[in-house]
């Protein structure tokens, strides 16, 4: 409540008791209660007349930058299957016996049509 702890509230009540006096304290508390109710009612009426509650319910105002929305939708099952490697693709990318040296040597040789 307003950042006031229990100890601070007790100190405020003691100071109010000393300032107002024990005989006027019930009337003082009653007046404070009425004032708080009036302020709450006035703010509620003001919020209703302005329509601020409806504006604050708008999702764009709650998250204007879209920080709570997912960045990328998770891929669908068909998309995951399309991206998945087939067995022969895996074998070509990462052979079981290491790099195919013969293939690399063959590939490093210039082709006949590329030769000067």
N, C-alpha and C positions, 0 to 999 in steps of 0.2 A: 504494500500500500504506500505509494509515493516514495518508496525507498526508505521508509522509516521502520526501524527494527523495534523489538519489544521494549528494550531499555529506553530508547528515545521517546517512545509513546508514553511510558510511565513518567519520564521527566516532564513531558509536556502536560500531562494530567496533573501532576503535583504543582507545577507553576500556575496552571489555570485555577486550581483549587485555592492556592494562596492569593492569586490576583482577584478572583471573583468573590471568594469567601464561601464557606460551607452553606450558609443560608440561601444564597442566590444561585448556587450551583445547579439545582434541578431545572430552574427556569432557563439558565444559560445553555444547558445541554439540550433542552427542548427547542430553544431558538436556533442553535447550531443544526439540529436535526432537520428543522423546517427549511433552513437555508440550503442544506445539502439536497433535500428532496426537490426544492424549487430549481436549483441549478441543474439537477439531473433531468427534470421534466422539460426545462427550457432547452437543454441541449438535444434531447430526444425529439422535441417538436421542430427544432431548427434543422436537425438532420433529415427529418421526414419532409419538411417543406422544400429544402434544397434538393433532396434526392441523392444525397452523397452516398447512401448505402447501396443504391442501385449502381452507381458509378463504380464504387469500390468492388462490387461483385464481378465487374467486367474482367474477363480472363486476361485481356491484353494489358490492363493496368496492373494486374497482380504479377505478371511476368513479362514486362515490356521487351526485354532482350531475348526472350525464349530460352533462358538458361535451364529451365526445368524440362524442356522438351529434348527427346533424344536427338543426337547430332545426325546419326545415320540409322535408318531403319534396319533391323537385322535382315540379312538376306533370306529370301524364301527358299524352300526346299529345292525347287527346280533350279534356282540360281546356284545354290551350293553344288548340286549335281553337275551343272554345266562347268563350274570352275574346278571340280575335282579332277585330279589326274587319273588317267586310266593306267592299268598295270604296265603296258608297254611304254607309256610316256615316262613312268617312274623309272623303268629299267634303262631307258635312253638317257635320262637326266642323271641318274646315279647308278652306274653299272655295278653289279655285284663284285666283279673282280678288279675294280678300279678303272682307271682311264684306259681307253682303247688306244694304245700307242700306235698301232698300225694305221688306224683310221686317221689319227692326227698327223702322222707323217704323210699319208696320202693326201690329206687335205692341205698340208703346207706346201706341197709341190705346185708350181704354177701350171695352169691348164694349158693345153696346146693352143687354144684360140686366144689366150691371154699372153702367150710368149711373144717377145718382140721380134 
